[in-house]
Amino acid sequence: MTDVVYYVASSLDGYIATPDGGVDWLNPFQASGEDYGFVEFYSSMDGLLMGSRTYEVALKQGHWRASDKPSWVFTHRDLPLADPSVTLTSEDPAQVIESLGARGLKRVWLMGGGELAASFRMLGLISHYMIAIIPVVLGKGIPLFAAASRQDTLRLVEAKPFPNGVIQLNYELKPEPKKR
């Protein structure tokens, strides 16, 4: 089975972006020069998964930064391909994860997108949550997760504080107890 890691930055009040999708509030923390373990994390990933809005933000940067990893964009729209490593898909997340496992991908990064993360979570597909809590209160915006009726119990693997107030939380899905 392919491990799906939801790795994302969140404001203290649980938003991953402003209401218009903006993430400029992250700039002071990215400019600090701290890597927050990203290089090690990224090198451990076999592929990337993202929603169309996250992909469109990446397209606006003018070049595709992840050409070294296969990437899947969940969309029903015809979007431009930023790189040959990008695949647009309208398949169900479970179908995509099954095909990734068949291709030998062991660990993939589920990037941004509270709605996409909620759809993966509803299907029980997220095995790890790595959430950087940024010491900013946005007040409103795009939530870390869209509303969903599934409840997951997580086990804390690590909580790593940084001098600038960022806390990196690493959780794994706690297996459900076996029924007798």
C-alpha positions as CSV (number, residue, x, y, z in Angstrom):
1,M,0.0,0.0,0.0
2,T,1.2,3.5,-0.8
3,D,1.6,5.8,2.2
4,V,-0.1,9.1,1.7
5,V,1.4,12.0,3.7
6,Y,-0.6,15.1,4.1
7,Y,2.2,17.7,4.5
8,V,0.9,21.2,4.9
9,A,1.3,24.5,6.7
10,S,-1.6,25.8,8.7
11,S,-2.3,29.0,10.6
12,L,-2.8,28.6,14.4
13,D,-6.6,28.8,13.7
14,G,-6.6,26.0,11.1
15,Y,-6.4,27.7,7.7
16,I,-4.0,26.8,4.9
17,A,-4.7,29.9,2.8
18,T,-6.7,33.2,2.9
19,P,-10.2,33.1,1.4
20,D,-8.8,34.0,-2.0
21,G,-6.2,31.2,-1.8
22,G,-3.4,33.5,-0.9
23,V,-0.4,32.1,1.0
24,D,1.7,35.4,1.3
25,W,1.3,35.1,5.1
26,L,3.9,32.3,4.9
27,N,6.6,34.5,3.3
28,P,8.2,35.7,6.5
29,F,8.6,32.2,7.7
30,Q,10.0,30.9,4.4
31,A,12.4,33.9,4.2
32,S,13.9,33.0,7.6
33,G,16.2,30.5,5.9
34,E,14.9,27.6,8.0
35,D,14.2,24.5,6.0
36,Y,11.8,22.9,8.6
37,G,13.1,19.5,7.4
38,F,11.6,20.0,3.9
39,V,14.6,18.8,1.9
40,E,14.7,15.5,3.8
41,F,10.9,15.1,3.6
42,Y,10.8,15.9,-0.2
43,S,13.6,13.4,-0.9
44,S,11.6,10.7,0.8
45,M,8.7,11.2,-1.5
46,D,8.1,9.1,-4.6
47,G,5.4,11.3,-6.1
48,L,3.1,14.3,-5.5
49,L,-0.7,14.6,-5.4
50,M,-2.5,17.9,-5.6
51,G,-5.8,19.6,-6.4
52,S,-6.3,21.9,-9.3
53,R,-6.1,25.1,-7.3
54,T,-2.7,24.1,-5.7
55,Y,-1.5,23.2,-9.2
56,E,-2.6,26.6,-10.6
57,V,-0.7,28.4,-7.9
58,A,2.4,26.4,-8.9
59,L,1.8,27.3,-12.6
60,K,1.8,31.0,-11.7
61,Q,5.4,30.6,-10.5
62,G,6.4,30.2,-14.2
63,H,8.3,26.9,-13.9
64,W,7.6,23.5,-12.5
65,R,9.8,22.8,-9.5
66,A,9.0,19.1,-9.2
67,S,10.1,17.6,-12.5
68,D,12.1,15.0,-10.7
69,K,8.9,13.4,-9.2
70,P,5.7,12.2,-11.0
71,S,2.8,14.4,-10.1
72,W,-1.0,13.8,-10.3
73,V,-3.4,16.8,-10.4
74,F,-7.0,16.0,-9.4
75,T,-9.3,18.0,-11.7
76,H,-12.2,17.8,-14.1
77,R,-10.8,20.7,-16.1
78,D,-8.5,20.8,-19.0
79,L,-5.4,22.5,-17.6
80,P,-2.1,23.1,-19.2
81,L,0.7,20.6,-18.4
82,A,3.6,22.3,-16.7
83,D,5.9,19.4,-17.3
84,P,5.9,15.8,-18.7
85,S,6.0,14.5,-15.1
86,V,2.4,15.9,-14.5
87,T,-0.7,13.8,-15.1
88,L,-4.2,15.3,-14.9
89,T,-6.7,12.9,-13.5
90,S,-10.4,12.9,-12.7
91,E,-10.2,9.4,-11.1
92,D,-11.3,8.7,-7.6
93,P,-8.4,9.0,-5.1
94,A,-8.6,5.3,-4.2
95,Q,-8.2,4.4,-7.8
96,V,-5.1,6.6,-8.1
97,I,-3.6,5.3,-5.0
98,E,-4.1,1.7,-6.2
99,S,-2.4,2.5,-9.5
100,L,0.5,4.2,-7.7
101,G,1.0,1.1,-5.6
102,A,1.0,-1.0,-8.7
103,R,3.7,1.3,-10.1
104,G,5.8,0.7,-7.0
105,L,5.4,4.2,-5.4
106,K,5.8,3.7,-1.7
107,R,5.2,7.2,-0.3
108,V,3.5,10.2,-1.9
109,W,2.9,13.8,-0.7
110,L,-0.7,15.1,-0.7
111,M,-0.1,18.8,-1.1
112,G,-2.4,21.6,0.1
113,G,-6.1,21.6,-0.7
114,G,-8.5,21.1,2.3
115,E,-11.2,19.7,0.0
116,L,-8.8,17.1,-1.6
117,A,-7.4,16.2,1.8
118,A,-10.9,15.7,3.1
119,S,-11.8,13.4,0.1
120,F,-8.6,11.3,0.9
121,R,-9.4,11.3,4.6
122,M,-13.0,10.1,4.0
123,L,-11.6,7.1,2.2
124,G,-9.1,6.4,4.9
125,L,-6.2,7.0,2.5
126,I,-4.0,9.4,4.6
127,S,-1.5,7.4,6.7
128,H,0.6,10.4,8.0
129,Y,-0.2,14.0,8.8
130,M,2.7,16.5,8.9
131,I,1.4,19.9,9.8
132,A,3.5,23.0,10.4
133,I,1.6,25.2,12.7
134,I,2.5,28.8,11.8
135,P,2.1,31.4,14.6
136,V,-0.4,33.5,12.6
137,V,-4.1,33.8,13.2
138,L,-5.9,34.5,9.9
139,G,-9.4,34.6,11.2
140,K,-10.9,33.1,8.0
141,G,-9.8,31.3,4.9
142,I,-9.5,27.8,3.4
143,P,-9.6,25.3,6.2
144,L,-7.0,22.6,6.8
145,F,-9.8,20.1,6.1
146,A,-13.1,20.6,4.4
147,A,-16.0,19.3,6.5
148,A,-16.2,15.5,6.6
149,S,-18.1,12.9,8.7
150,R,-15.1,10.6,9.3
151,Q,-13.3,10.7,12.6
152,D,-9.7,9.6,12.7
153,T,-7.6,8.9,15.8
154,L,-3.9,9.8,15.4
155,R,-0.7,9.0,17.2
156,L,1.8,11.7,17.7
157,V,5.2,10.7,16.3
158,E,7.0,14.0,16.8
159,A,6.4,17.6,17.7
160,K,9.4,19.8,16.7
161,P,9.5,23.5,17.7
162,F,11.5,26.0,15.8
163,P,12.9,29.3,17.2
164,N,10.5,31.4,15.2
165,G,7.4,29.8,16.8
166,V,6.6,27.3,14.1
167,I,5.8,23.8,15.4
168,Q,6.1,20.8,13.1
169,L,3.6,18.1,14.1
170,N,4.0,14.6,12.8
171,Y,1.1,12.2,13.3
172,E,0.3,8.8,11.9
173,L,-3.1,7.2,11.6
174,K,-3.7,5.0,14.6
175,P,-4.9,1.6,13.5
176,E,-8.4,0.7,14.5
177,P,-8.6,-2.0,17.2
178,K,-9.2,-5.4,15.7
179,K,-12.8,-6.7,16.3
180,R,-13.2,-10.0,18.2
